[in-house]
């Protein structure tokens, strides 16, 4: 009897899994079942579009040996750090860059990585997409952040008129009311997280697989369908691919020293939830552009108000100055401060960071893998305390 039951369950599961081939391609099912969680260097196995480096590269001033030692000693004041390089190796860090007042204080690489090594940024991508959205609104490609998304994506309205009530502002603040589950449940391939990461046709996923839930409307829900839809809106409004628009409007203007790349699905739609890859020294230039409120060497490339709206929380019921209590604006995280500018961050899976402290003119870039029991909150607290030490010194 027990053997028959086991056999029946096995047959049922095989039939259920087989039915998935009706809706999903074998390639997608293979990706989900075999690869499961993406590896740190997943971009090496996906299609990418090259973003060409600047013809006029910008270089941070190299700090002195004493400046490097001082920065290192400030990090080592943290109770979790005894010796900085040993700590970085223990936490599976690949690269670590610290810039203050345009001076490169620290530039460290681990596990055979070098300045030339390409690094995945995962959800740091979302913060870059936010910059692109601000530019598209400023140049008139998109009329307003309050536009209904169906103005640019009428397919959604045809499928469900309720999408007419969702604005671009809802998408960019993760308050769209679109259902999304981070749980990976059997048969795995139908779960939201793998669909938005591995599916070979992300346009189709964003336009046909999205569903609304009334109980979520207006509530914060971190959701990878939102940036995919923003990507589609940018494509529609600008008439360009995400990577071409980015290269033209940002990468070529901030003195990128190296080529970057943008991972895409099989239909050449660039992954706006996680697909940007670059060298850490150039990621620090993204940080510099945000730190200076969209200005690069006296030229305003992104609206100052857009950057402030994206990174600086408005007065509210916040626990000010707590590095573990964050707010979320337009795809940027921030640590609310009551009477001074707030530190803010672009954060990606496995602890990818562009951390920015306006008070101390500091930019910190960390790339790497994630260590058990040491997550984003731990990194943010280390960076926050380092910048507070700068204020006290």
C-alpha positions as a Markdown table, in Angstrom:
| # | Residue | x | y | z |
|---|---|---|---|---|
| 1 | Unk | 0.0 | 0.0 | 0.0 |
| 2 | Unk | 2.8 | 2.4 | 0.9 |
| 3 | Unk | 4.7 | 1.7 | -2.3 |
| 4 | Unk | 1.5 | 2.3 | -4.3 |
| 5 | Unk | 1.0 | 5.6 | -2.6 |
| 6 | Unk | 4.6 | 6.7 | -3.2 |
| 7 | Unk | 4.3 | 5.6 | -6.9 |
| 8 | Unk | 1.0 | 7.5 | -7.2 |
| 9 | Unk | 2.5 | 10.7 | -5.7 |
| 10 | Unk | 5.5 | 10.4 | -8.0 |
| 11 | Unk | 3.3 | 10.0 | -11.1 |
| 12 | Unk | 1.2 | 12.9 | -10.0 |
| 13 | Unk | 4.3 | 15.1 | -9.6 |
| 14 | Unk | 5.6 | 14.1 | -13.0 |
| 15 | Unk | 2.3 | 14.9 | -14.6 |
| 16 | Unk | 2.2 | 18.2 | -12.9 |
| 17 | Unk | 5.7 | 19.0 | -13.9 |
| 18 | Unk | 5.0 | 17.9 | -17.5 |
| 19 | Unk | 2.1 | 20.3 | -17.7 |
| 20 | Unk | 4.5 | 23.1 | -17.1 |
| 21 | Unk | 6.0 | 22.5 | -20.5 |
| 22 | Unk | 2.7 | 23.7 | -21.9 |
| 23 | Unk | 3.3 | 27.1 | -20.5 |
| 24 | Unk | 7.1 | 27.4 | -20.1 |
| 25 | Unk | 10.0 | 26.5 | -22.5 |
| 26 | Unk | 12.3 | 23.6 | -21.6 |
| 27 | Unk | 15.2 | 26.1 | -21.5 |
| 28 | Unk | 13.4 | 28.1 | -18.8 |
| 29 | Unk | 12.5 | 25.0 | -16.8 |
| 30 | Unk | 16.1 | 23.8 | -17.0 |
| 31 | Unk | 17.3 | 27.2 | -15.7 |
| 32 | Unk | 15.0 | 27.1 | -12.7 |
| 33 | Unk | 15.3 | 23.5 | -11.7 |
| 34 | Unk | 19.1 | 23.2 | -12.3 |
| 35 | Unk | 20.5 | 26.6 | -11.5 |
| 36 | Unk | 17.9 | 27.6 | -8.9 |
| 37 | Unk | 19.5 | 30.5 | -7.0 |
| 38 | Unk | 21.6 | 32.6 | -9.4 |
| 39 | Unk | 25.3 | 32.6 | -8.8 |
| 40 | Unk | 27.3 | 35.7 | -8.2 |
| 41 | Unk | 28.8 | 35.6 | -11.8 |
| 42 | Unk | 25.5 | 34.6 | -13.5 |
| 43 | Unk | 26.0 | 37.3 | -16.1 |
| 44 | Unk | 28.7 | 35.2 | -17.7 |
| 45 | Unk | 26.0 | 32.7 | -18.9 |
| 46 | Unk | 23.5 | 35.2 | -20.2 |
| 47 | Unk | 23.2 | 37.4 | -23.2 |
| 48 | Unk | 24.6 | 40.9 | -22.6 |
| 49 | Unk | 24.8 | 44.2 | -24.4 |
| 50 | Unk | 28.0 | 46.1 | -24.3 |
| 51 | Unk | 28.0 | 49.7 | -23.0 |
| 52 | Unk | 31.0 | 51.5 | -24.4 |
| 53 | Unk | 33.4 | 53.3 | -22.1 |
| 54 | Unk | 33.9 | 57.1 | -22.2 |
| 55 | Unk | 36.2 | 58.6 | -24.7 |
| 56 | Unk | 37.2 | 61.0 | -21.9 |
| 57 | Unk | 37.7 | 58.9 | -18.8 |
| 58 | Unk | 37.5 | 60.5 | -15.3 |
| 59 | Unk | 40.0 | 59.4 | -12.6 |
| 60 | Unk | 39.6 | 60.0 | -8.9 |
| 61 | Unk | 42.7 | 61.4 | -7.2 |
| 62 | Unk | 44.8 | 58.7 | -5.7 |
| 63 | Unk | 45.0 | 59.1 | -1.9 |
| 64 | Unk | 48.2 | 59.0 | 0.0 |
| 65 | Unk | 49.5 | 56.0 | 2.0 |
| 66 | Unk | 48.6 | 57.8 | 5.3 |
| 67 | Unk | 45.1 | 58.6 | 4.0 |
| 68 | Unk | 44.6 | 54.9 | 3.2 |
| 69 | Unk | 45.9 | 53.8 | 6.6 |
| 70 | Unk | 43.6 | 56.3 | 8.3 |
| 71 | Unk | 40.5 | 55.0 | 6.4 |
| 72 | Unk | 41.5 | 51.5 | 7.2 |
| 73 | Unk | 41.8 | 52.3 | 10.9 |
| 74 | Unk | 38.4 | 53.9 | 11.0 |
| 75 | Unk | 36.8 | 50.7 | 9.6 |
| 76 | Unk | 38.7 | 48.7 | 12.1 |
| 77 | Unk | 37.1 | 50.6 | 15.0 |
| 78 | Unk | 33.9 | 48.6 | 14.2 |
| 79 | Unk | 33.5 | 45.8 | 16.7 |
| 80 | Unk | 32.9 | 43.3 | 13.9 |
| 81 | Unk | 36.2 | 44.1 | 12.2 |
| 82 | Unk | 39.7 | 43.2 | 13.6 |
| 83 | Unk | 41.8 | 43.6 | 10.4 |
| 84 | Unk | 40.1 | 45.0 | 7.3 |
| 85 | Unk | 41.6 | 42.7 | 4.6 |
| 86 | Unk | 41.0 | 39.6 | 6.7 |
| 87 | Unk | 37.4 | 40.7 | 7.3 |
| 88 | Unk | 36.8 | 41.3 | 3.6 |
| 89 | Unk | 38.1 | 37.9 | 2.7 |
| 90 | Unk | 36.0 | 36.3 | 5.4 |
| 91 | Unk | 32.9 | 38.0 | 4.2 |
| 92 | Unk | 33.5 | 36.9 | 0.6 |
| 93 | Unk | 34.1 | 40.4 | -0.7 |
| 94 | Unk | 35.4 | 40.7 | -4.3 |
| 95 | Unk | 36.0 | 44.5 | -4.4 |
| 96 | Unk | 35.9 | 47.4 | -2.0 |
| 97 | Unk | 36.3 | 51.0 | -3.0 |
| 98 | Unk | 36.0 | 54.1 | -0.8 |
| 99 | Unk | 36.1 | 57.6 | -2.2 |
| 100 | Unk | 35.9 | 60.8 | -0.2 |
| 101 | Unk | 36.0 | 64.3 | -1.7 |
| 102 | Unk | 37.0 | 62.8 | -5.0 |
| 103 | Unk | 40.0 | 61.1 | -3.4 |
| 104 | Unk | 40.4 | 57.4 | -3.7 |
| 105 | Unk | 41.1 | 56.3 | -0.1 |
| 106 | Unk | 40.7 | 52.5 | -0.5 |
| 107 | Unk | 40.7 | 50.3 | -3.6 |
| 108 | Unk | 40.9 | 46.6 | -2.7 |
| 109 | Unk | 40.3 | 43.5 | -4.6 |
| 110 | Unk | 40.1 | 39.9 | -3.4 |
| 111 | Unk | 39.8 | 36.3 | -4.8 |
| 112 | Unk | 42.0 | 37.1 | -7.8 |
| 113 | Unk | 39.8 | 40.1 | -8.8 |
| 114 | Unk | 41.4 | 43.3 | -10.2 |
| 115 | Unk | 40.4 | 46.8 | -11.2 |
| 116 | Unk | 39.5 | 45.3 | -14.6 |
| 117 | Unk | 37.2 | 42.6 | -13.3 |
| 118 | Unk | 33.6 | 43.0 | -14.2 |
| 119 | Unk | 31.2 | 42.7 | -11.2 |
| 120 | Unk | 27.5 | 41.9 | -11.2 |
| 121 | Unk | 25.3 | 44.6 | -9.4 |
| 122 | Unk | 22.0 | 42.7 | -9.2 |
| 123 | Unk | 19.3 | 45.2 | -7.8 |
| 124 | Unk | 21.8 | 48.1 | -7.8 |
| 125 | Unk | 20.4 | 48.1 | -11.3 |
| 126 | Unk | 17.1 | 49.4 | -10.1 |
| 127 | Unk | 18.7 | 52.6 | -8.7 |
| 128 | Unk | 20.3 | 53.2 | -12.1 |
| 129 | Unk | 17.0 | 52.7 | -13.8 |
| 130 | Unk | 15.5 | 55.3 | -11.5 |
| 131 | Unk | 18.1 | 57.8 | -12.8 |
| 132 | Unk | 17.1 | 56.9 | -16.4 |
| 133 | Unk | 13.4 | 57.5 | -15.5 |
| 134 | Unk | 14.3 | 60.9 | -14.1 |
| 135 | Unk | 16.1 | 61.8 | -17.3 |
| 136 | Unk | 13.2 | 60.6 | -19.5 |
| 137 | Unk | 10.8 | 62.8 | -17.6 |
| 138 | Unk | 13.1 | 65.8 | -17.7 |
| 139 | Unk | 13.6 | 65.6 | -21.4 |
| 140 | Unk | 9.9 | 65.1 | -22.1 |
| 141 | Unk | 10.0 | 61.5 | -23.3 |
| 142 | Unk | 7.7 | 60.8 | -20.4 |
| 143 | Unk | 5.1 | 63.4 | -19.5 |
| 144 | Unk | 4.9 | 62.9 | -15.7 |
| 145 | Unk | 5.6 | 60.5 | -13.0 |
| 146 | Unk | 1.8 | 60.6 | -12.3 |
| 147 | Unk | 1.0 | 59.2 | -15.8 |
| 148 | Unk | -1.0 | 56.0 | -15.7 |
| 149 | Unk | 1.2 | 53.2 | -16.9 |
| 150 | Unk | -1.3 | 52.1 | -19.5 |
| 151 | Unk | -0.6 | 55.4 | -21.4 |
| 152 | Unk | 2.6 | 53.7 | -22.4 |
| 153 | Unk | 1.6 | 50.0 | -22.0 |
| 154 | Unk | -2.0 | 49.8 | -23.4 |
| 155 | Unk | -1.8 | 46.0 | -23.5 |
| 156 | Unk | -2.3 | 46.0 | -19.7 |
| 157 | Unk | -5.5 | 47.9 | -20.0 |
| 158 | Unk | -6.9 | 45.6 | -22.6 |
| 159 | Unk | -6.2 | 42.7 | -20.3 |
| 160 | Unk | -7.5 | 44.3 | -17.1 |
| 161 | Unk | -8.9 | 47.9 | -16.8 |
| 162 | Unk | -7.7 | 48.0 | -13.2 |
| 163 | Unk | -4.2 | 48.7 | -14.5 |
| 164 | Unk | -5.4 | 52.1 | -15.6 |
| 165 | Unk | -5.3 | 53.3 | -12.0 |
| 166 | Unk | -1.6 | 52.4 | -11.6 |
| 167 | Unk | 0.8 | 55.3 | -12.1 |
| 168 | Unk | 4.5 | 55.4 | -12.8 |
| 169 | Unk | 4.9 | 56.8 | -9.3 |
| 170 | Unk | 3.3 | 53.6 | -8.0 |
| 171 | Unk | 5.9 | 51.4 | -9.8 |
| 172 | Unk | 8.9 | 53.4 | -8.9 |
| 173 | Unk | 8.0 | 53.5 | -5.2 |
| 174 | Unk | 7.1 | 49.7 | -5.1 |
| 175 | Unk | 3.4 | 50.6 | -4.3 |
| 176 | Unk | 1.7 | 49.3 | -7.4 |
| 177 | Unk | -0.5 | 46.6 | -5.9 |
| 178 | Unk | 0.9 | 44.0 | -8.2 |
| 179 | Unk | 1.1 | 40.5 | -6.7 |
| 180 | Unk | 4.5 | 39.2 | -6.1 |
| 181 | Unk | 5.8 | 36.3 | -4.0 |
| 182 | Unk | 9.5 | 35.7 | -3.1 |
| 183 | Unk | 8.7 | 32.1 | -2.1 |
| 184 | Unk | 9.8 | 29.4 | -4.4 |
| 185 | Unk | 7.1 | 26.7 | -4.3 |
| 186 | Unk | 6.6 | 23.5 | -6.2 |
| 187 | Unk | 6.7 | 23.2 | -9.2 |
| 188 | Unk | 9.1 | 26.2 | -8.9 |
| 189 | Unk | 8.8 | 27.4 | -12.5 |
| 190 | Unk | 5.5 | 29.2 | -11.8 |
| 191 | Unk | 6.9 | 31.3 | -9.0 |
| 192 | Unk | 7.4 | 35.0 | -9.4 |
| 193 | Unk | 11.1 | 35.2 | -8.4 |
| 194 | Unk | 12.3 | 32.8 | -11.1 |
| 195 | Unk | 10.0 | 34.1 | -13.7 |
| 196 | Unk | 11.2 | 37.7 | -13.3 |
| 197 | Unk | 14.9 | 36.5 | -13.3 |
| 198 | Unk | 15.2 | 33.5 | -15.7 |
| 199 | Unk | 12.3 | 33.7 | -18.1 |
| 200 | Unk | 13.5 | 34.0 | -21.8 |
| 201 | Unk | 10.8 | 36.6 | -22.6 |
| 202 | Unk | 10.5 | 39.2 | -19.8 |
| 203 | Unk | 8.3 | 41.5 | -21.8 |
| 204 | Unk | 5.7 | 38.7 | -22.0 |
| 205 | Unk | 6.1 | 38.1 | -18.3 |
| 206 | Unk | 5.6 | 41.7 | -17.4 |
| 207 | Unk | 2.6 | 42.2 | -19.6 |
| 208 | Unk | 0.8 | 38.9 | -19.3 |
| 209 | Unk | 1.8 | 37.4 | -15.9 |
| 210 | Unk | 1.1 | 40.4 | -13.7 |
| 211 | Unk | -2.0 | 40.4 | -11.5 |
| 212 | Unk | -3.4 | 43.0 | -9.1 |
| 213 | Unk | -4.4 | 42.5 | -5.5 |
| 214 | Unk | -6.7 | 45.1 | -4.0 |
| 215 | Unk | -5.3 | 44.6 | -0.5 |
| 216 | Unk | -1.8 | 45.6 | -1.7 |
| 217 | Unk | -2.8 | 48.9 | -3.4 |
| 218 | Unk | -0.8 | 51.8 | -2.0 |
| 219 | Unk | 1.2 | 49.5 | 0.3 |
| 220 | Unk | 5.0 | 48.9 | -0.1 |
| 221 | Unk | 5.8 | 45.6 | -1.6 |
| 222 | Unk | 9.3 | 45.0 | -3.0 |
| 223 | Unk | 8.5 | 43.5 | -6.4 |
| 224 | Unk | 10.5 | 42.7 | -9.5 |
| 225 | Unk | 7.6 | 43.2 | -11.8 |
| 226 | Unk | 7.7 | 46.9 | -11.1 |
| 227 | Unk | 11.2 | 47.6 | -12.6 |
| 228 | Unk | 10.4 | 45.4 | -15.6 |
| 229 | Unk | 7.4 | 47.5 | -16.4 |
| 230 | Unk | 9.5 | 50.7 | -15.9 |
| 231 | Unk | 11.9 | 49.2 | -18.4 |
| 232 | Unk | 9.1 | 48.7 | -20.9 |
| 233 | Unk | 7.9 | 52.2 | -20.4 |
| 234 | Unk | 11.4 | 53.6 | -21.0 |
| 235 | Unk | 11.7 | 51.5 | -24.2 |
| 236 | Unk | 8.4 | 52.7 | -25.4 |
| 237 | Unk | 8.9 | 56.4 | -24.5 |
| 238 | Unk | 12.5 | 56.8 | -25.7 |
| 239 | Unk | 12.5 | 54.5 | -28.7 |
| 240 | Unk | 15.8 | 53.1 | -27.5 |
| 241 | Unk | 17.0 | 50.0 | -25.6 |
| 242 | Unk | 17.8 | 50.5 | -22.0 |
| 243 | Unk | 21.6 | 50.1 | -22.5 |
| 244 | Unk | 21.7 | 52.6 | -25.5 |
| 245 | Unk | 19.7 | 55.2 | -23.5 |
| 246 | Unk | 22.0 | 54.6 | -20.5 |
| 247 | Unk | 25.2 | 54.9 | -22.5 |
| 248 | Unk | 24.0 | 58.1 | -24.2 |
| 249 | Unk | 22.6 | 59.8 | -21.2 |
| 250 | Unk | 24.9 | 58.7 | -18.3 |
| 251 | Unk | 27.8 | 56.3 | -19.1 |
| 252 | Unk | 29.5 | 58.4 | -21.8 |
| 253 | Unk | 29.2 | 61.6 | -19.6 |
| 254 | Unk | 30.6 | 60.4 | -16.3 |
| 255 | Unk | 34.0 | 59.3 | -17.6 |
| 256 | Unk | 33.6 | 55.6 | -17.4 |
| 257 | Unk | 37.0 | 54.0 | -17.6 |
| 258 | Unk | 35.8 | 50.6 | -18.8 |
| 259 | Unk | 33.0 | 49.1 | -20.9 |
| 260 | Unk | 30.0 | 47.9 | -18.9 |
| 261 | Unk | 27.4 | 45.4 | -19.9 |
| 262 | Unk | 23.6 | 44.9 | -19.4 |
| 263 | Unk | 22.3 | 41.3 | -19.2 |
| 264 | Unk | 19.2 | 40.6 | -21.2 |
| 265 | Unk | 16.6 | 37.9 | -21.8 |
| 266 | Unk | 16.5 | 35.8 | -25.0 |
| 267 | Unk | 14.4 | 38.5 | -26.7 |
| 268 | Unk | 17.0 | 41.3 | -26.1 |
| 269 | Unk | 15.1 | 43.0 | -23.4 |
| 270 | Unk | 17.6 | 44.3 | -20.8 |
| 271 | Unk | 16.9 | 43.1 | -17.3 |
| 272 | Unk | 15.9 | 46.3 | -15.4 |
| 273 | Unk | 15.5 | 44.5 | -12.1 |
| 274 | Unk | 19.0 | 43.1 | -11.9 |
| 275 | Unk | 21.1 | 43.2 | -15.2 |
| 276 | Unk | 23.7 | 45.9 | -15.0 |
| 277 | Unk | 27.4 | 44.8 | -14.7 |
| 278 | Unk | 30.4 | 47.1 | -14.3 |
| 279 | Unk | 33.8 | 47.6 | -12.8 |
| 280 | Unk | 33.6 | 48.9 | -9.2 |
| 281 | Unk | 35.7 | 52.0 | -9.9 |
| 282 | Unk | 33.0 | 53.0 | -12.5 |
| 283 | Unk | 30.2 | 52.2 | -10.1 |
| 284 | Unk | 31.7 | 54.8 | -7.8 |
| 285 | Unk | 31.1 | 57.3 | -10.6 |
| 286 | Unk | 27.4 | 56.4 | -10.6 |
| 287 | Unk | 27.7 | 57.2 | -6.8 |
| 288 | Unk | 29.4 | 60.5 | -7.6 |
| 289 | Unk | 26.6 | 61.6 | -9.9 |
| 290 | Unk | 24.0 | 60.8 | -7.3 |
| 291 | Unk | 26.1 | 62.4 | -4.5 |
| 292 | Unk | 26.2 | 65.6 | -6.5 |
| 293 | Unk | 22.5 | 65.6 | -7.2 |
| 294 | Unk | 22.7 | 64.8 | -10.9 |
| 295 | Unk | 25.6 | 67.2 | -11.6 |
| 296 | Unk | 28.8 | 66.0 | -13.2 |
| 297 | Unk | 31.6 | 68.5 | -13.5 |
| 298 | Unk | 29.3 | 71.5 | -13.4 |
| 299 | Unk | 26.7 | 70.1 | -15.9 |
| 300 | Unk | 23.3 | 69.0 | -14.7 |
| 301 | Unk | 22.5 | 65.6 | -16.3 |
| 302 | Unk | 19.7 | 64.5 | -13.9 |
| 303 | Unk | 17.2 | 66.9 | -12.3 |
| 304 | Unk | 18.4 | 67.8 | -8.8 |
| 305 | Unk | 14.8 | 67.5 | -7.6 |
| 306 | Unk | 14.5 | 64.0 | -9.0 |
| 307 | Unk | 17.7 | 62.9 | -7.2 |
| 308 | Unk | 16.5 | 64.5 | -3.9 |
| 309 | Unk | 13.0 | 62.9 | -4.3 |
| 310 | Unk | 14.7 | 59.5 | -4.9 |
| 311 | Unk | 17.2 | 59.6 | -2.1 |
| 312 | Unk | 16.1 | 61.9 | 0.7 |
| 313 | Unk | 13.1 | 60.8 | 2.8 |
| 314 | Unk | 10.6 | 63.5 | 3.8 |
| 315 | Unk | 9.9 | 64.3 | 7.4 |
| 316 | Unk | 7.8 | 61.5 | 8.9 |
| 317 | Unk | 7.6 | 59.0 | 11.7 |
| 318 | Unk | 11.1 | 57.6 | 11.3 |
| 319 | Unk | 13.6 | 56.4 | 13.7 |
| 320 | Unk | 16.3 | 58.9 | 12.8 |
| 321 | Unk | 19.9 | 57.9 | 12.5 |
| 322 | Unk | 19.3 | 54.2 | 13.0 |
| 323 | Unk | 21.4 | 52.4 | 10.3 |
| 324 | Unk | 19.1 | 49.4 | 10.4 |
| 325 | Unk | 15.9 | 51.3 | 9.8 |
| 326 | Unk | 15.7 | 52.3 | 6.2 |
| 327 | Unk | 13.2 | 54.1 | 4.0 |
| 328 | Unk | 12.6 | 53.5 | 0.3 |
| 329 | Unk | 12.0 | 56.1 | -2.3 |
| 330 | Unk | 12.5 | 55.8 | -6.1 |
| 331 | Unk | 14.5 | 52.6 | -6.1 |
| 332 | Unk | 17.0 | 53.9 | -3.5 |
| 333 | Unk | 17.3 | 53.0 | 0.2 |
| 334 | Unk | 18.0 | 55.7 | 2.7 |
| 335 | Unk | 18.8 | 56.1 | 6.4 |
| 336 | Unk | 16.6 | 59.0 | 7.6 |
| 337 | Unk | 18.3 | 61.9 | 9.4 |
| 338 | Unk | 16.3 | 64.6 | 11.1 |
| 339 | Unk | 18.2 | 67.8 | 10.6 |
| 340 | Unk | 20.9 | 66.9 | 8.0 |
| 341 | Unk | 21.1 | 65.0 | 4.6 |
| 342 | Unk | 20.5 | 61.3 | 4.8 |
| 343 | Unk | 22.9 | 58.6 | 3.7 |
| 344 | Unk | 21.4 | 56.5 | 0.9 |
| 345 | Unk | 22.2 | 53.3 | -0.9 |
| 346 | Unk | 21.7 | 51.2 | -4.0 |
| 347 | Unk | 21.7 | 47.6 | -2.8 |
| 348 | Unk | 21.8 | 44.3 | -4.8 |
| 349 | Unk | 21.6 | 40.6 | -4.0 |
| 350 | Unk | 24.6 | 39.1 | -2.1 |
| 351 | Unk | 25.6 | 42.5 | -0.7 |
| 352 | Unk | 26.3 | 44.7 | -3.7 |
| 353 | Unk | 26.4 | 48.3 | -2.6 |
| 354 | Unk | 26.8 | 51.8 | -3.7 |
| 355 | Unk | 26.7 | 53.7 | -0.4 |
| 356 | Unk | 26.6 | 57.5 | -0.4 |
| 357 | Unk | 27.1 | 59.9 | 2.5 |
| 358 | Unk | 26.3 | 63.5 | 1.5 |
| 359 | Unk | 27.5 | 64.8 | 4.8 |
| 360 | Unk | 31.0 | 63.5 | 4.4 |
| 361 | Unk | 31.2 | 63.5 | 0.6 |
| 362 | Unk | 31.8 | 59.7 | 0.8 |
| 363 | Unk | 31.1 | 57.0 | -1.7 |
| 364 | Unk | 31.6 | 53.3 | -0.8 |
| 365 | Unk | 31.3 | 50.4 | -3.3 |
| 366 | Unk | 31.3 | 46.8 | -2.2 |
| 367 | Unk | 30.8 | 43.8 | -4.5 |
| 368 | Unk | 31.0 | 40.2 | -3.6 |
| 369 | Unk | 29.1 | 37.2 | -2.3 |
| 370 | Unk | 27.0 | 36.9 | 0.9 |
| 371 | Unk | 28.3 | 35.3 | 4.0 |
| 372 | Unk | 25.9 | 33.4 | 6.3 |
| 373 | Unk | 24.6 | 35.6 | 9.2 |
| 374 | Unk | 26.1 | 38.8 | 7.7 |
| 375 | Unk | 23.7 | 40.7 | 5.5 |
| 376 | Unk | 22.8 | 44.1 | 4.1 |
| 377 | Unk | 22.0 | 45.6 | 7.5 |
| 378 | Unk | 25.4 | 44.6 | 8.8 |
| 379 | Unk | 27.2 | 46.2 | 5.8 |
| 380 | Unk | 25.0 | 49.4 | 6.1 |
| 381 | Unk | 25.9 | 49.8 | 9.7 |
| 382 | Unk | 29.6 | 49.4 | 9.0 |
| 383 | Unk | 29.4 | 52.1 | 6.3 |
| 384 | Unk | 27.3 | 54.4 | 8.4 |
| 385 | Unk | 29.7 | 54.1 | 11.4 |
| 386 | Unk | 32.7 | 54.8 | 9.1 |
| 387 | Unk | 31.0 | 58.0 | 7.8 |
| 388 | Unk | 30.1 | 59.1 | 11.4 |
| 389 | Unk | 33.8 | 58.6 | 12.3 |
| 390 | Unk | 34.6 | 61.0 | 9.5 |
| 391 | Unk | 32.3 | 63.6 | 11.0 |
| 392 | Unk | 33.9 | 63.2 | 14.4 |
| 393 | Unk | 37.5 | 63.4 | 13.2 |
